[in-house]
Amino acid sequence: MILDTLDNAARYSGLGERIVAALKYLRENDCTKLPVGKIPIQGEQIYALVQDNTTKTRDQGVWEAHRKYIDVQFVAAGVEEMGYANIRTLTVKKPYDEQVDYALFEGSGSFVRVPAGSFTIFFPEDGHIPGSAVDGQPAAVRKVVVKVAV
C-alpha cells in the first residue's frame, strides 16, 4: 500500500508503465470536473471510475481485495479514511469472484487519512476498506479510482 500526493507521483515510475500512465492521467486532468462514471484511459488495461460518494462509518465498511487490477484511489475533493491490511492477516468472508474481481474479508487493520490531492495504491495483496468517514462524520467525497491491470 502506498499513500502520497500527486506532487510526488514521479517517485513511482519504477512501478511500471501502467502505474505511470494512471498517475499521469490524474495529474493532467481536473478530477473535480470529470463526469461521474467509467472513463477509458488505455482500454480495459487502465480505466478510471469517477465517483461522488458519502463516506460511511468504519463498521459499515468491508475489507476487499482484487487480483486482476491494482487500485489507484485519488481523492479529488473532501477527505476520507482508508483501511489497509495484508490479506494474509484477514479471514475470507466471500471467496474471490473472477467476474467482479474481488474477494471480501473480515478482520482488522490500520486506517489512514486521505485528504484531497492524495492517492493510495492498493496491490493484490492489500486488503482495503475505502470510503470511511473521518472521525465518524459522514461527508461528501469526489474520488477517482484508476484500475490498472496487473
N, C-alpha and C positions, 0 to 999 in steps of 0.2 A: 504494500500500500504506500502510496506517495501522496503527500499534501504539500501544495506550494501555490504560488501565484503565477499568473501568465508572464510577469516580468522575468521570471527565471526559466521560462519554457525551453530556452536553448540548452540548458544543462542536461536535458533528457534526450538529446539526439542519439545517444548510444543505445536507446531502447528500440531503435528500428525506424524505418521509413514511415510506417503507418502511424506510429505514435507522433512522429514529427508532423505528419500531414494533419492529424487531428488537432494538435496544439496550434499549428499554423492557422487552421480554419477558425479556431476560437479567437486567436489574436487579431485576425484580419476582418472579422465581422462584428457588428454591433449586436451582440446576442440579446440585448433588451428589445430589439426591434424585429427579430426574426419571427416568422409566422409559427404558431404552435403546430406541431406535427413532425413528421419524418422528412428529413432533407438528405438526399443522397450526396455524398462527397466523392467517394470512389465506388459507386455501385453498392453491392452488399458487403464489400470489404471494409468500408468505412462509411458510416452514416450518422447523422445527428438526430436526436429526439428532443425537440424543444417542448418544454413543459412549464405550465403555470400551476403551481401546487400550493397547498396549505400544509405546513408542517404538522406533524402529529406527535403525540406523547410517545416516549420510548416504549411503553408497554403495548402500543399499537403496532410497533414495527416488527418485522420478521427478518431474520438473517437469510440472505440469499447469496448464491454464487453461480457463476457462469463458466462454461467450458469453451464455447466457440468464440466468445468475444471478451475483450478487455473493456472495462468501463472507464472512460474519462469523463468525470462528472464535474461540470463547471457551474458555479453559482454566479449568475449574471446580475441578480438583484435580490436583496434580502440576505438572510443568514440561516443556516441550518446546522444541525449536528449530524454527523455520520458515524455509525459504529463500524468497528473493524475487529475481526478475529480470524486467525488461521482456521480453515475448515477442519483441520485435524483435531482442533480443540472443541469442536461443536458436535452435536448429535443430529443425525439426519431426521428431519420431520417429514419431508416429502422427497423421495429419490429424484435424481436428475431426470428431467424430461427433455429429450433432444429437440422436440418440436418447438418448445418455447425457450430452450437454452437456459434453464435454471434448475437448481435444487434449493430446497428450503431447509433451514436448520433451526435448532434450539440451542441455547447456551448463553454465555456471557462474553463480553469483550470490552474494548476501550472505545470511548467516544471522543471525537474531536470537533471543534467548532470550525465551520467552513463559511467564512464571510464572502460577500460579493467580491469578485475578482480572483477568487481562489478556485483551484481544481484539486480533485483527487484522482488517483489512478488505482483501480482495483483489478488485480490479476486473477486468473482462475482459482488460485489457492486462497484468495482473500474473501472470506465471508464478510458481508457488509449489510448494514441497515441504513439506507439513505432516508432523508426527509424527516429527521427527528427535530422536534421543537427545542429551541434554546430556552433553558430554564422552565421547560414545560409549558411555555406560552405559544400556542399555535400562531403562525404568521405566514403571510404570503411570500413565496419564493419563485423567482424565474430561474429555471435551470436548463442547461443543455447537456444531455448525456450523449457523448460520442461513442458509438460502438465500433471497436476496432477488432477485426478478425485476428485470431491468434495465428 
